[in-house]
Structure formats: C-alpha cells, structure tokens
C-alpha cells in the first residue's frame, strides 16, 4: 500500500468512528524516503479521501506531490514529525466529545478500557490558543506540549494523536474520542448521584497493567483489521 493509500484508508476509518467534521480535520503519514509528509488534501471530508486526494508537503508546507490544496494547519504534522523521530503518523480531528471534555477542565480518568491509554499521568493539553495552528511557531508549540506522549487535547479546538504508523495514530484518536465521551456520560450522570464524576476509575498500577493487556501490538492489529473490514463488510 502506498503512503497516499494508507492516509486515505485511515481518513475513512476516522470518519466512520466519530472523528469527521465536514471538510475539516486531517491525517498525515511520514514519507518513508525523506522529510516530507503525506497529508489529507483540503476541501474534502475524511470519508471522501482516496489516494488522489492526498498531497505530499515539505516542512514549510510547500506541496511536493499530488494536486490538491494543503491544509492551513499542516504545521501540526510537520512540527510534530520534526520533533519526534518515532512518530510516523499524526491525526488532528475535531471529535465533539474531545472538544467538549477539554472545555470541562477535568483530568481525563480511565473510567473504561480506553482511558488507560492516556492516564497516568493526565493527558497532555495545549492551552496557548483555541485558534488554528496555522504557523510554524504554533506547530512547534503544539509539539512541545505533546512532548513524548501519544495524545494531546487542544483547548476549544480538538485532539491530536500520534503513532509509529497510521493504524496506531488512528486507533488512538478513536479511543481518545470514546474515552472523553464515556467520562462526559459519567459526569452527566453524577449530577443526579452522590459521587463525583472522577471518582470511579482505575488506580495507576491497574490502569498501566490493563493498558498493556488490552492494547498490545496483536490487539491493535486485530482492531485495525476489523475497522478496515467494517468499511466494506463484503470484502
């Protein structure tokens, strides 16, 4: 599968699982032959992305391959990949639950399996601005806030997830959106119950152990294969 095909497939999986927002949001993959990045083209919904709607850009955002428009927020991808040699793919989406949860200011707790991927410690956050990450300087600030973590909440904006490859970054975005949604549900229920919204969650040791058991390489590979099959259950 070519890098453009990988990005296209990942975009369609994201769209099918809570990370679509009209024509906004994007996925990238590091170019295996250099420092460029393969990025979803602007102007299309994630569910519309095919290999010919993926562009290659250099660190300055100049298109070096493909014929589509480059997303304004390309610095999210180029800055993170410049700072993190271990990262092969980056997701930025406007998952509604992630945006809403970030606005609560609550720490993200593992109330279910998915939350163990992001705690302990609490998930990284970017609060410098809620505006678009449209300059190299802002991209570098996002990369700094992410540090060595697998995910970041952009205050009043969305989420960023990373991984060594497209499947891992995409699955991490899906799991983060679900973890945020589950905790919002607990918080809403807690307004009518005698416990705090963050009270019922794993302790750190149990969370880390569960992370290893639930989200090892084999489990992630199986989950990714299922999500790809579910795009076309007849294949």
N, C-alpha and C positions, 0 to 999 in steps of 0.2 A: 504494500500500500504506500503511495506517495505521501509526503508531508501534507500536501493540499487535501488529499483524500482523507487523511487522519483528522485534520481540522474540521472538514465538512461533516464527517461522521460524528465527531464529538459535539459539534454545534446542534445537530439534530437530536442527539440524546439529551443535551441540556434543555432544549426546547420542550421535549416531551416530559420533563420532570422538574417543573417549577422554576425554570431559570430564563424564560422568554419574557421579553418586554418590547413588543412591536419590533422596530429595527435596531434597537439598542442592545448593548452587551456584546462581548466578543471572547473568542478563544484563540490562543496562539500556540505555535509549536516551534521550538528552536530548529533552525536549518542545520541538518547534520554536516553540511560541508563548509560552514563558516559562521560568521557572527550575525547573519541576518535572521529574521523571524518570519514565519508564515502566519498570517493573521486573517481572520474573517474579514471580508470586504464590507465597507459601509453601505448602508442603504437597503439592506435585506434583513429579514427576520432570521433567527437562527434556524428555524425549521425549513427555510428556503435554501440553505447553503449547500452547494455542490462544489466540486473541486475547482470549477472555473469561476467561482465566487470567493476565492481565497487569493490573497496577494502576498508577495514577499517584500519585506521592507528592511532597510538598514537601520542602524542605531539612531540615525537622525530622522527617521520616518519617511525617507525617500523610497518610493516604490522601485524595486529592482526585479520584480517578476509579477506576472498577472496583469489584468487590465482594469481592475475595479478601483474604487476610491478607498483611501486609507482612513481608518477611524481616527477621530480627533484625539482619542485617548490612547493612542499607540504607546506613549511613554510608560504606561503601566507595565506593558510587556517588555519593552526594550530595557528599561531600567532594572527591573527585577532580574532579567536574564543576565544582564551585565554584572549585577552584584552577587548572583547565585549560580555558580557553575553547575551545581547539582540539579538545577531546575530545567526541565525540558519542555514544560508546557504551563501556561497561565490562563486562568479563567477570570473574567470580570463580568458579573451579571448584576441585575437589579432585582434579585429574588425578593418578593414582597415581605416574606417573613423575616428575612435577614435585615432589611431596611427598618421594619417595624421594631424588631428586637433591639437593634443598635440604639434606637431612639429611647428605649427604656432606661439605658444606663446600667442595667443589671449585669452581673457577671454571668457568662454562659456556663450553665451547670449540666453535667451529664445525667439528665433525667431518663434517658434511654440509651441504647447502644451507641447511636451516632455521636452523642455528645462526648464520648470518651476520646474521640479523635482530636478534640480541641481543648481538653482540660484534664489534668492540671498542666501549667498554670492557666489562668483565664486567657481567652483568645486575644490575639493582638488587635489593636484598634488604631485607626487613623482619624484624628480629630482636627487636623490643621485647617481643613476647609471641607464644606459639603459640595463645593463646586467641582466641575470636571477636572480631571487630571490631564491637562492639555499642554503642559510644558515639560521639558526635560527635568527642570528643577523639582516640580511636583512629583514627577515619576520617581526621582531619586528619594524624595521624602517618603513616598509610599514604600519603596524598597527598604528604607531604613526602619520604618515602623514594622514591617513584616519580619525583619531580622531573619532568623533561621527557622521560623515557624511555617506551618503548612497552610495557614489561612489568616485572613485579615478582614475585619469589618470596617467599611468606610462610612463614617458617621453621616447620616442624611443622604446616603448615596447607594450603597450596595455592598457586595462582597468581592474579595479576591481570594482565589485558591491556587495553589501551585502543586506540581508533582514532577517526578522524573520523566513522565510521559503523559500523553493525552488521556488515557483511561484513568490514571490516578488523579490528575487535576480535575477532571470532570466528575468522577465519583465523589471527590472531596467537596465540590460545590453542591452536589445533590444532597450529601449527608449534612452539610452545614445548614442548608435551607431547611431540611427536615428537623434538625436539632433546634433551630430557632423557633420553628413552628410549634414543636412539642412544648417548649418552655413557655411560649406565649399562651398555649392552651392551659398549662398548669397555672400560670399567673391569673388567667381569667377565672378559672375555677376557684382559685384561692380567695377571691373576693367574697365568696359565699361559704368559705370553710375556715376552720380555726387553725390554719397553718400558713406559714409564709411561702411565697412562690418558689423560693430557692431551697426549701427545707429538705425535700425528698430527692436525694441524688447519691451517686456512688461516692465512697470515700476515695482519696487519691490512689491508694495502693490497688484497690479493687478496679478502679477505672483504668489504670495502666495495664493491669493484667487482662482485663476484658478487651482493651484495645488490641493487644497482641493476639488474642484468641479469635476475635471477630474480623479483624481487618489485616490479616497476613496476606502475603502475595497470592496464595492459592484462592483465598476467599474473594479478594479483589478481582482476580482474573475471572472467577466464576460469575461474580456480579456483573462485570463488564460484558461478558459474553451474553448473559441474559438480557441486559439492556439493549444490546445490538440486535439480538433476536426479536425483541419485543417491538422494534421499529417496523419489522415485517415478519409477523409470526409464521408466514408461509415459507420462509427460507430455511 
